Amino acid sequence: MKPDIHPEFKETTFRCACGNTFTAMSTLGGEHRMEICSNCHPFFTGKEKLIDTAGRIEKFRRRYAKKANA
Protein backbone atom coordinates (compact mmCIF):
# COMPACT_ATOMS: atom_id res chain seq x y z
CA MET A 1 0.00 0.00 0.00
CA LYS A 2 1.08 3.54 -0.62
CA PRO A 3 2.25 5.41 2.49
CA ASP A 4 0.50 8.57 3.73
CA ILE A 5 -2.64 8.34 1.57
CA HIS A 6 -5.06 6.81 4.08
CA PRO A 7 -7.01 8.99 6.54
CA GLU A 8 -6.42 8.58 10.26
CA PHE A 9 -8.96 6.73 12.38
CA LYS A 10 -9.95 8.67 15.48
CA GLU A 11 -12.21 7.81 18.38
CA THR A 12 -15.60 9.35 17.64
CA THR A 13 -18.55 9.74 20.00
CA PHE A 14 -22.00 9.35 18.47
CA ARG A 15 -25.06 10.69 20.32
CA CYS A 16 -28.62 9.82 19.34
CA ALA A 17 -31.72 11.94 19.90
CA CYS A 18 -33.04 9.17 22.20
CA GLY A 19 -30.06 9.68 24.53
CA ASN A 20 -28.00 6.65 23.50
CA THR A 21 -24.26 7.29 23.28
CA PHE A 22 -21.54 5.07 21.87
CA THR A 23 -17.98 5.44 20.66
CA ALA A 24 -16.46 4.02 17.53
CA MET A 25 -13.40 4.50 15.41
CA SER A 26 -14.04 6.80 12.47
CA THR A 27 -12.26 9.21 10.17
CA LEU A 28 -14.66 11.93 11.38
CA GLY A 29 -13.33 12.28 14.91
CA GLY A 30 -14.91 14.32 17.69
CA GLU A 31 -18.61 14.15 18.56
CA HIS A 32 -21.50 13.70 16.14
CA ARG A 33 -25.26 13.69 16.67
CA MET A 34 -27.78 11.48 14.89
CA GLU A 35 -31.57 11.33 14.80
CA ILE A 36 -32.03 7.57 15.09
CA CYS A 37 -29.96 4.59 16.25
CA SER A 38 -30.39 0.85 16.77
CA ASN A 39 -31.84 1.44 20.27
CA CYS A 40 -34.76 3.52 19.01
CA HIS A 41 -35.26 2.40 15.37
CA PRO A 42 -38.57 0.49 14.96
CA PHE A 43 -36.93 -2.34 13.00
CA PHE A 44 -34.55 -3.18 15.84
CA THR A 45 -36.99 -2.56 18.71
CA GLY A 46 -39.69 -4.88 17.30
CA LYS A 47 -42.26 -2.09 16.99
CA GLU A 48 -42.18 -2.14 13.19
CA LYS A 49 -45.60 -2.16 11.58
CA LEU A 50 -46.03 -3.72 8.16
CA ILE A 51 -48.95 -2.15 6.34
CA ASP A 52 -50.56 -3.56 3.22
CA THR A 53 -51.05 -0.30 1.35
CA ALA A 54 -54.29 -0.21 -0.65
CA GLY A 55 -54.65 -3.99 -0.71
CA ARG A 56 -51.69 -4.62 -2.99
CA ILE A 57 -51.41 -8.26 -1.99
CA GLU A 58 -55.08 -8.91 -2.70
CA LYS A 59 -54.81 -7.08 -6.02
CA PHE A 60 -51.84 -9.28 -6.96
CA ARG A 61 -53.72 -12.46 -6.01
CA ARG A 62 -56.81 -11.45 -8.02
CA ARG A 63 -54.75 -10.62 -11.08
CA TYR A 64 -52.92 -13.95 -11.14
CA ALA A 65 -55.93 -16.01 -10.08
CA LYS A 66 -57.57 -15.10 -13.42
CA LYS A 67 -54.62 -16.49 -15.37
CA ALA A 68 -54.61 -19.74 -13.37
CA ASN A 69 -58.33 -20.30 -14.10
CA ALA A 70 -58.06 -19.53 -17.83
N, CA, C and O atoms as a GROMACS GRO file, in nm:
protein
  280
    1MET      N    1   0.084  -0.119   0.000
    1MET     CA    2   0.000   0.000   0.000
    1MET      C    3   0.088   0.124   0.000
    1MET      O    4   0.200   0.124   0.050
    2LYS      N    5   0.033   0.229  -0.057
    2LYS     CA    6   0.108   0.354  -0.062
    2LYS      C    7   0.108   0.420   0.076
    2LYS      O    8   0.005   0.422   0.144
    3PRO      N    9   0.220   0.474   0.118
    3PRO     CA   10   0.225   0.541   0.249
    3PRO      C   11   0.160   0.680   0.243
    3PRO      O   12   0.163   0.746   0.140
    4ASP      N   13   0.103   0.722   0.354
    4ASP     CA   14   0.050   0.857   0.374
    4ASP      C   15  -0.068   0.894   0.284
    4ASP      O   16  -0.089   1.013   0.258
    5ILE      N   17  -0.147   0.798   0.236
    5ILE     CA   18  -0.264   0.834   0.157
    5ILE      C   19  -0.394   0.800   0.230
    5ILE      O   20  -0.502   0.842   0.187
    6HIS      N   21  -0.386   0.724   0.338
    6HIS     CA   22  -0.505   0.681   0.408
    6HIS      C   23  -0.537   0.776   0.523
    6HIS      O   24  -0.446   0.821   0.593
    7PRO      N   25  -0.665   0.809   0.543
    7PRO     CA   26  -0.701   0.899   0.654
    7PRO      C   27  -0.681   0.830   0.789
    7PRO      O   28  -0.684   0.708   0.798
    8GLU      N   29  -0.661   0.910   0.891
    8GLU     CA   30  -0.642   0.857   1.026
    8GLU      C   31  -0.775   0.822   1.089
    8GLU      O   32  -0.873   0.894   1.073
    9PHE      N   33  -0.779   0.710   1.162
    9PHE     CA   34  -0.896   0.673   1.238
    9PHE      C   35  -0.884   0.736   1.376
    9PHE      O   36  -0.781   0.726   1.443
   10LYS      N   37  -0.993   0.801   1.418
   10LYS     CA   38  -0.995   0.867   1.548
   10LYS      C   39  -1.116   0.816   1.626
   10LYS      O   40  -1.215   0.774   1.567
   11GLU      N   41  -1.106   0.820   1.756
   11GLU     CA   42  -1.220   0.781   1.838
   11GLU      C   43  -1.329   0.888   1.825
   11GLU      O   44  -1.304   1.007   1.848
   12THR      N   45  -1.449   0.845   1.788
   12THR     CA   46  -1.560   0.935   1.764
   12THR      C   47  -1.676   0.898   1.854
   12THR      O   48  -1.709   0.780   1.868
   13THR      N   49  -1.739   0.996   1.915
   13THR     CA   50  -1.855   0.974   2.000
   13THR      C   51  -1.980   1.008   1.920
   13THR      O   52  -1.991   1.117   1.864
   14PHE      N   53  -2.074   0.914   1.916
   14PHE     CA   54  -2.200   0.935   1.847
   14PHE      C   55  -2.311   0.945   1.951
   14PHE      O   56  -2.321   0.860   2.039
   15ARG      N   57  -2.394   1.048   1.940
   15ARG     CA   58  -2.506   1.069   2.032
   15ARG      C   59  -2.636   1.071   1.952
   15ARG      O   60  -2.649   1.141   1.852
   16CYS      N   61  -2.732   0.991   2.000
   16CYS     CA   62  -2.862   0.982   1.934
   16CYS      C   63  -2.961   1.076   2.002
   16CYS      O   64  -2.940   1.116   2.116
   17ALA      N   65  -3.067   1.109   1.932
   17ALA     CA   66  -3.172   1.194   1.990
   17ALA      C   67  -3.242   1.125   2.106
   17ALA      O   68  -3.297   1.192   2.193
   18CYS      N   69  -3.240   0.991   2.110
   18CYS     CA   70  -3.304   0.917   2.220
   18CYS      C   71  -3.219   0.917   2.346
   18CYS      O   72  -3.266   0.875   2.452
   19GLY      N   73  -3.094   0.962   2.336
   19GLY     CA   74  -3.006   0.968   2.453
   19GLY      C   75  -2.896   0.863   2.451
   19GLY      O   76  -2.806   0.867   2.534
   20ASN      N   77  -2.902   0.769   2.359
   20ASN     CA   78  -2.800   0.665   2.350
   20ASN      C   79  -2.668   0.726   2.304
   20ASN      O   80  -2.666   0.811   2.215
   21THR      N   81  -2.559   0.682   2.364
   21THR     CA   82  -2.426   0.729   2.328
   21THR      C   83  -2.334   0.610   2.311
   21THR      O   84  -2.335   0.518   2.393
   22PHE      N   85  -2.254   0.611   2.204
   22PHE     CA   86  -2.154   0.507   2.187
   22PHE      C   87  -2.034   0.564   2.115
   22PHE      O   88  -2.044   0.666   2.046
   23THR      N   89  -1.920   0.500   2.132
   23THR     CA   90  -1.798   0.544   2.066
   23THR      C   91  -1.757   0.440   1.964
   23THR      O   92  -1.780   0.320   1.981
   24ALA      N   93  -1.695   0.488   1.859
   24ALA     CA   94  -1.646   0.402   1.753
   24ALA      C   95  -1.528   0.471   1.687
   24ALA      O   96  -1.507   0.591   1.703
   25MET      N   97  -1.452   0.393   1.615
   25MET     CA   98  -1.340   0.450   1.541
   25MET      C   99  -1.391   0.498   1.406
   25MET      O  100  -1.461   0.425   1.336
   26SER      N  101  -1.356   0.620   1.370
   26SER     CA  102  -1.404   0.680   1.247
   26SER      C  103  -1.302   0.783   1.198
   26SER      O  104  -1.219   0.832   1.275
   27THR      N  105  -1.311   0.816   1.071
   27THR     CA  106  -1.226   0.921   1.017
   27THR      C  107  -1.281   1.059   1.052
   27THR      O  108  -1.213   1.160   1.033
   28LEU      N  109  -1.405   1.065   1.102
   28LEU     CA  110  -1.466   1.193   1.138
   28LEU      C  111  -1.403   1.255   1.260
   28LEU      O  112  -1.366   1.372   1.259
   29GLY      N  113  -1.390   1.177   1.367
   29GLY     CA  114  -1.333   1.228   1.491
   29GLY      C  115  -1.429   1.321   1.563
   29GLY      O  116  -1.521   1.375   1.502
   30GLY      N  117  -1.408   1.339   1.691
   30GLY     CA  118  -1.491   1.432   1.769
   30GLY      C  119  -1.624   1.372   1.811
   30GLY      O  120  -1.633   1.253   1.841
   31GLU      N  121  -1.728   1.457   1.814
   31GLU     CA  122  -1.861   1.415   1.856
   31GLU      C  123  -1.962   1.446   1.745
   31GLU      O  124  -1.960   1.554   1.687
   32HIS      N  125  -2.049   1.350   1.718
   32HIS     CA  126  -2.150   1.370   1.614
   32HIS      C  127  -2.286   1.327   1.667
   32HIS      O  128  -2.297   1.233   1.745
   33ARG      N  129  -2.389   1.399   1.625
   33ARG     CA  130  -2.526   1.370   1.667
   33ARG      C  131  -2.602   1.306   1.552
   33ARG      O  132  -2.581   1.338   1.435
   34MET      N  133  -2.694   1.213   1.588
   34MET     CA  134  -2.778   1.148   1.489
   34MET      C  135  -2.922   1.148   1.537
   34MET      O  136  -2.948   1.166   1.656
   35GLU      N  137  -3.015   1.129   1.445
   35GLU     CA  138  -3.157   1.133   1.480
   35GLU      C  139  -3.208   0.997   1.528
   35GLU      O  140  -3.300   0.992   1.610
   36ILE      N  141  -3.150   0.889   1.478
   36ILE     CA  142  -3.203   0.757   1.509
   36ILE      C  143  -3.088   0.657   1.516
   36ILE      O  144  -2.991   0.666   1.440
   37CYS      N  145  -3.100   0.560   1.608
   37CYS     CA  146  -2.996   0.459   1.625
   37CYS      C  147  -3.063   0.322   1.641
   37CYS      O  148  -3.185   0.311   1.631
   38SER      N  149  -2.985   0.220   1.665
   38SER     CA  150  -3.039   0.085   1.677
   38SER      C  151  -3.121   0.067   1.805
   38SER      O  152  -3.200  -0.027   1.813
   39ASN      N  153  -3.104   0.155   1.904
   39ASN     CA  154  -3.184   0.144   2.027
   39ASN      C  155  -3.325   0.200   2.010
   39ASN      O  156  -3.416   0.160   2.083
   40CYS      N  157  -3.344   0.291   1.916
   40CYS     CA  158  -3.476   0.352   1.901
   40CYS      C  159  -3.540   0.328   1.764
   40CYS      O  160  -3.655   0.366   1.744
   41HIS      N  161  -3.470   0.266   1.670
   41HIS     CA  162  -3.526   0.240   1.538
   41HIS      C  163  -3.631   0.130   1.546
   41HIS      O  164  -3.606   0.027   1.609
   42PRO      N  165  -3.749   0.148   1.486
   42PRO     CA  166  -3.857   0.049   1.496
   42PRO      C  167  -3.818  -0.090   1.447
   42PRO      O  168  -3.870  -0.188   1.500
   43PHE      N  169  -3.733  -0.102   1.350
   43PHE     CA  170  -3.693  -0.234   1.300
   43PHE      C  171  -3.621  -0.314   1.408
   43PHE      O  172  -3.644  -0.434   1.422
   44PHE      N  173  -3.534  -0.248   1.482
   44PHE     CA  174  -3.455  -0.318   1.584
   44PHE      C  175  -3.530  -0.334   1.717
   44PHE      O  176  -3.498  -0.424   1.794
   45THR      N  177  -3.627  -0.248   1.745
   45THR     CA  178  -3.699  -0.256   1.871
   45THR      C  179  -3.818  -0.351   1.864
   45THR      O  180  -3.876  -0.384   1.968
   46GLY      N  181  -3.856  -0.398   1.745
   46GLY     CA  182  -3.969  -0.488   1.730
   46GLY      C  183  -4.102  -0.417   1.723
   46GLY      O  184  -4.206  -0.482   1.731
   47LYS      N  185  -4.102  -0.287   1.708
   47LYS     CA  186  -4.226  -0.210   1.699
   47LYS      C  187  -4.261  -0.174   1.555
   47LYS      O  188  -4.346  -0.089   1.530
   48GLU      N  189  -4.195  -0.241   1.461
   48GLU     CA  190  -4.218  -0.214   1.319
   48GLU      C  191  -4.357  -0.262   1.281
   48GLU      O  192  -4.399  -0.371   1.320
   49LYS      N  193  -4.427  -0.181   1.204
   49LYS     CA  194  -4.560  -0.216   1.158
   49LYS      C  195  -4.557  -0.232   1.006
   49LYS      O  196  -4.521  -0.139   0.934
   50LEU      N  197  -4.594  -0.349   0.960
   50LEU     CA  198  -4.603  -0.372   0.816
   50LEU      C  199  -4.746  -0.344   0.773
   50LEU      O  200  -4.841  -0.401   0.828
   51ILE      N  201  -4.762  -0.256   0.677
   51ILE     CA  202  -4.894  -0.215   0.634
   51ILE      C  203  -4.912  -0.253   0.488
   51ILE      O  204  -4.829  -0.220   0.403
   52ASP      N  205  -5.022  -0.322   0.459
   52ASP     CA  206  -5.056  -0.356   0.322
   52ASP      C  207  -5.126  -0.234   0.262
   52ASP      O  208  -5.246  -0.214   0.284
   53THR      N  209  -5.053  -0.154   0.188
   53THR     CA  210  -5.105  -0.030   0.135
   53THR      C  211  -5.202  -0.057   0.021
   53THR      O  212  -5.165  -0.117  -0.080
   54ALA      N  213  -5.324  -0.015   0.037
   54ALA     CA  214  -5.429  -0.021  -0.065
   54ALA      C  215  -5.452  -0.162  -0.116
   54ALA      O  216  -5.488  -0.179  -0.232
   55GLY      N  217  -5.434  -0.262  -0.032
   55GLY     CA  218  -5.465  -0.399  -0.071
   55GLY      C  219  -5.381  -0.453  -0.185
   55GLY      O  220  -5.433  -0.525  -0.270
   56ARG      N  221  -5.256  -0.420  -0.188
   56ARG     CA  222  -5.169  -0.462  -0.299
   56ARG      C  223  -5.156  -0.613  -0.308
   56ARG      O  224  -5.149  -0.668  -0.418
   57ILE      N  225  -5.155  -0.680  -0.196
   57ILE     CA  226  -5.142  -0.826  -0.199
   57ILE      C  227  -5.267  -0.888  -0.258
   57ILE      O  228  -5.259  -0.979  -0.341
   58GLU      N  229  -5.382  -0.839  -0.215
   58GLU     CA  230  -5.508  -0.890  -0.270
   58GLU      C  231  -5.520  -0.860  -0.419
   58GLU      O  232  -5.568  -0.944  -0.495
   59LYS      N  233  -5.477  -0.744  -0.460
   59LYS     CA  234  -5.481  -0.708  -0.602
   59LYS      C  235  -5.392  -0.803  -0.683
   59LYS      O  236  -5.430  -0.846  -0.792
   60PHE      N  237  -5.275  -0.834  -0.630
   60PHE     CA  238  -5.184  -0.928  -0.696
   60PHE      C  239  -5.248  -1.066  -0.708
   60PHE      O  240  -5.243  -1.129  -0.814
   61ARG      N  241  -5.309  -1.113  -0.599
   61ARG     CA  242  -5.372  -1.246  -0.601
   61ARG      C  243  -5.488  -1.252  -0.700
   61ARG      O  244  -5.504  -1.353  -0.769
   62ARG      N  245  -5.569  -1.147  -0.706
   62ARG     CA  246  -5.681  -1.145  -0.802
   62ARG      C  247  -5.632  -1.146  -0.945
   62ARG      O  248  -5.690  -1.214  -1.031
   63ARG      N  249  -5.526  -1.072  -0.972
   63ARG     CA  250  -5.475  -1.062  -1.108
   63ARG      C  251  -5.424  -1.198  -1.156
   63ARG      O  252  -5.453  -1.238  -1.269
   64TYR      N  253  -5.350  -1.267  -1.073
   64TYR     CA  254  -5.292  -1.394  -1.114
   64TYR      C  255  -5.385  -1.513  -1.095
   64TYR      O  256  -5.359  -1.620  -1.149
   65ALA      N  257  -5.491  -1.496  -1.020
   65ALA     CA  258  -5.594  -1.601  -1.008
   65ALA      C  259  -5.669  -1.615  -1.139
   65ALA      O  260  -5.709  -1.726  -1.175
   66LYS      N  261  -5.688  -1.506  -1.212
   66LYS     CA  262  -5.757  -1.510  -1.342
   66LYS      C  263  -5.676  -1.592  -1.443
   66LYS      O  264  -5.733  -1.670  -1.519
   67LYS      N  265  -5.546  -1.575  -1.443
   67LYS     CA  266  -5.462  -1.649  -1.537
   67LYS      C  267  -5.459  -1.798  -1.504
   67LYS      O  268  -5.452  -1.881  -1.595
   68ALA      N  269  -5.465  -1.834  -1.377
   68ALA     CA  270  -5.461  -1.974  -1.337
   68ALA      C  271  -5.591  -2.044  -1.376
   68ALA      O  272  -5.589  -2.163  -1.407
   69ASN      N  273  -5.704  -1.973  -1.374
   69ASN     CA  274  -5.833  -2.030  -1.410
   69ASN      C  275  -5.851  -2.042  -1.561
   69ASN      O  276  -5.924  -2.130  -1.607
   70ALA      N  277  -5.787  -1.958  -1.638
   70ALA     CA  278  -5.806  -1.953  -1.783
   70ALA      C  279  -5.740  -2.068  -1.856
   70ALA      O  280  -5.748  -2.077  -1.978
   0.00000   0.00000   0.00000
